[in-house]
Amino acid sequence: MKSATLPALRVSPQLRASAEQALRPDETLSQLMQASLEQFIAQRAAEDAFIARGLRSAQTARETQVYFSAESVLDELKGKLAQAKSSQA
């Protein structure tokens, strides 16, 4: 597949200087921008999936009239956290 380019981006001199200071050794500004964009896209997709799961869950709860208290959910999460911590020890 051929590569494509993104539109040029005009930024303030301060933002460019900050970006250049954030570069790792042997990293280019283009690499930093590409990595940042890829990370942002992945984060946006995760947020969209999270919202979709929440909306589906809310719809299911309305349809089934089965709801869970915040306390019971937190108790279950605390149990899972404790189990994960004990399996790492």
Secondary structure by P-SEA (a helix, b strand, c coil): cbbbbccbbbbcaaaaaaaaaaccccccaaaaaaaaaaaaaaaaaaaaaaaaaaaaaaaaaaaacccccaaaaaaaaaaaaaaaaaaac
